[in-house]
Amino acid sequence: MLNIKKKLLVFFQLFCCCFLFPAIQHQSHQVNVFNIEVPVRVFKGNKFIDNLTKNDFELYDNGQKQKIEALYLIRQTSIAKREGSSSTRPKVARHFILFFEVQQFLPKIIEAIDYFFNFVLGKEDTLVVITPLKTYRIHPKASTLLSPKELAAQLVSHLKRDIKTGSAEYRIILRDLEDSLRGGLDEETLPLFQQYLQKLEELRHINEKNLLNFAEYLKQQEGQKHVFLFYQKEMIPKLTPQQLNLLTTLNQDKPDLIFQLMEMFEFYRRDISFNIERVKQHFADSSISIHFLFLTKTLPPNLEVTTMKPSGLVMTEQSEDIFSAFKEIAEATGGWVTSSANISTAFKETVEAAKNYYLLYYTPQNYSPDGSFHQIEIKVKKPNLRVIHRSGYFAD
């Protein structure tokens, strides 16, 4: 058994790299207009409502009301109820992607991973884990060779190492910046401060092509596709208003320096670097559920996080643009959005919200394969219920 475990561990490591956002050639996907499939989740508060019928729903395609031909109630990987008729039996196999975009290994990650292997991942499920450094596939026979506890321990070990290594450049930039500004911020050190801020900005750049390739890859997979994106709030060094006012007052006779200060202040008002609407449409078309877990906790200074201590600089959160973008993407896919300091609790609540859903099937009226994006809107006739579903599809 020991040799088997060692081989499995090696397999885990060999399968990393070369997987994240593969450069997939675009392929045309013909939509079977008799089987437009829409996963739908309906909640009252945070409780999933499981007693709805086909007649309780209204479905609109580009504003035009459609006839719902079939409804299925899916509980995890089982079909619990069926109404109407459809020529396609739902694919209920589950594909999980755990995506960690974090700078620090939080202790609660261990609880979340233990929970996933003990209570969520089934023997027929597939799993891909994306860390800040590498990407891993779990061996198809892993659950028959190792216990959930052993699998969780292996993944935690990989995550600890990859998060620390993957965030090393971020920590180095902060440390170098702190060292260079120990004497404070002045005319000579201000350009250096701007250079370091630009380096930090480059680290967080999001490539739109990679996102679209990721959506295209997942579109090839049949069944349920759940991406759990763990995103830790971003902390960057920033001038306090007091320091900015002081520098401005002391340098009124230096217009170039004043301009630099104003330019740097504008730097913090950042726009997202990709077309959110395009990405939303492609992820919705791929029928992926993106569950966005925004982690508000960071570790205190004595637990591996660098702090800024030069005069006038403080570490402040700068995540609003990323948060807004991925919140929109998650909502466009019918996924769950949560913000929490406790990654374990947030993950458990998200898994619980995602495990049950309805599948609605319909035939679009006046369908034309013109490549346009069709907006889907679903309403429930009963009051005080929250409905989440993917926003639409491309009519290929």
Steps between C-alpha positions, in 0.01 A plus 500: 500500500788738574633465144153568359476816708836621377406436138175687544681797650740509206207485262348799676820697445558393141154608397560856612589782260388532136134472594392841618308677224614269217528652154202312357411550139150643469249250376148558381238354732165440341219573742222247488210742504273233644716468809600838634586410858489745789611407854292699750526540876214646704542618859296646780767666708781244480268198481466319168134457395451147368121471453456705182338365183542584134197728517656708777762635258485754221789511252587776253751489215597851384183625664273248326312257722583134432328171564688295760498145367666316785613549860740288702585537866863399560626414846879486483538225234150348509186589306239545773207611285403530134215679327427531130709346224846563359699307243811534717557341838688743725870440553553518875870411530680768700819681408655705780763770458647650818671825402718665767597861425646575842824645636497331840425150621218547751460227766129466419596372153581168667144473634354584158711238321419234764130573458523477121666158496290356783153627407497633142727322253351174374672209330364597158585870534800663336718758672743763375680728746657827384750661736699824457784287363370181338195306392420143607263226396408240757567142391174326398578214738611722786193444715542123478868511598505768768261606772335844488729604786811399306381671182424819692844492663671470161305792356563717807873430468494608134299811579729612781805472280344652187337794677825587673707465182241659273470809717875536553536774237221698666674479836840585350363814333346615828820430692717684245261792502509516877880493500530772237264737684629470853600865488150605395346608173651802325587633158773241449308194620159580351589365149626181665172465689310532171717231340425255781129575479512424128672167570221410744244596237663271243474207741121531515445535124219275375531373144165501320610242242592261780157541658327431168718194439412376848128538422547320169680211667223457755237516228634167370416327830157342534304519821530733797797736498577676826785749532566614856712814475670592827620859469680669788467875537795691362712722723726766350706786645334839488565856612283624782306823429711668769827406327365605162396840636835547672700418186281732295538785748878463526549488125277776365798639307556165323217456246652183355492333841142616562400354164665169590311490827167564328582242234580243767176573679311431176687171470283356777183562299547198278278358232475128434735382224258280304158518337270382779195470277678274249639276774159479669336389177758230425487354849118502494502332158725225637243421771761531775409590855764743627477528879692804619634487858656833592726452800527809718749357749875560490754369748655729764856626438669224699348236272679554171342823377725795423395838639589848383666712768661791318371838604151569367431165328232254609379168359144546377256281311479552124268226377182681399557470125577126512218435745247679280615323183494146638176562685339585165653195333380268777149641488491467119569126535239442770773453758521596866677810632615535859739720696644368825799500731449125558589301189376172649153627589466687169596189302257274686214746447586533131515124446165461674344769280637344181421131551130504400342663197232477231565442132257665260483410131337698222497549123566864407237653275620658174850365559773625267860371524650845449758488778324762708475478877150418624399634840311255722270620776319263737229599743320301769131568553520457876597813698811580706728254325846564357580344163855459366592353160739554211436819306482352151669320210645559155276393211773321303 
